Amino acid sequence: MEKNLQRPKNWQDFESLCKKLWGEMWDCPNNIKKNGRSGQNQTGVDIYAIPKDEKEYYGIQCKCKDENLDSKITADDINSTLVKAINFRPKLKSLLIATTSSKDSIIEEYVRQKNLEYLNKDLFSIELYCWEDIVDLINENANTFKWYVAELKFIEKYDVDILFENAKQEFAIQPKFKRHIKKYNLTVNMGLSSILLNQSYLDNQFTFLPYMNTINKSWENFKIIMFNSGSKVLEDFKLTLELDGNYRGLDSDVPKLFRINHPVTITENYVVYKPNKSESLIVQKDWKPFILSILPKFEETEILIRWNFICRDFDKTGEIKLFSKPNYVDEYQNIAVYEEENLHNDEISYKDILEYTSGISI
């Protein structure tokens, strides 16, 4: 059965939960009542009933504590409730104190001592139910479980979505490449002019320069987003990506000199994102992004990315798709031939767009 149940957000919902739960446990779902209305003196009792096969009243005091403030039930809370409950009429046989606070051995021992003290005084018995105890009871009582979990959806769960920067599972990049088109033309032999016709001035005017201090502008960046779509914090997490290899290069967007303590590690077609301890946390509805750089193939391609997300008490796998739809910068080379048998169909080749750090394209 599900153990991770969300606490109610307010005292009204908590009272309704307690009424439903103990109504089922005491087998008196139609005869268990909330005591008075808001603002009235309730003498330490929020809910009362005579359980099946009993002849005296049982009472419940509901203490809804703020989980975000880590509020806990105290001995003063217990004492205040007990003093008021003595005045409840007709006299109680048993008082249950139900709280959204977490279990605490010190306060539980205090309640056991007060229970014996009140029984020796011929008063009522006292029981404390902390949130973990209540979750166990919800799991053991099918009607309450269905009402609270299935209908009200007060279930806590882990979940994560791995997305691209468009917040979707599919994304398209548009890398730029040079497309070199060699065209053969039948022409009349004109001596020196034919030599000039066969020279390609558009095809890398600076071939006499070595390819050093250049930037490959055909690499494309894309962003991966880890989104916490569940209702629990994701802690101590690691994300692994496996790319199907339908590309020519994969790297981080961070220069190698600055990768000390960088959370991204790339080995062949695997990417691992593992942050340091202080950053290994994603709260509910928040996200963490990182950027990868890829050198696609020259033609249109589809790159399947399988992912595996692991964190404390949870793991999930899935797939996302990256599409490469290139843009081409065309350059032409005219080849003069003088006989028909030397004519060929156009020859097309591709290359990356390189740029010197000075800004000159190659």
PyMOL commands that set and color helices and strands:
alter all, ss='L'
color gray80, all
select helices_A, chain A and resi 11-25+75-85+105-120+131-140+142-151+192-197+256-258+277-279+340-342
alter helices_A, ss='H'
color red, helices_A
select strands_A, chain A and resi 33-34+47-49+57-63+92-99+125-129+161-164+170-173+176-186+214-216+220-227+234-235+238-243+249-252+264-267+270-273+281-282+287-295+301-311+314-324+327-337+347-352+354-356
alter strands_A, ss='S'
color yellow, strands_A
deselect
rebuild
show_as cartoon
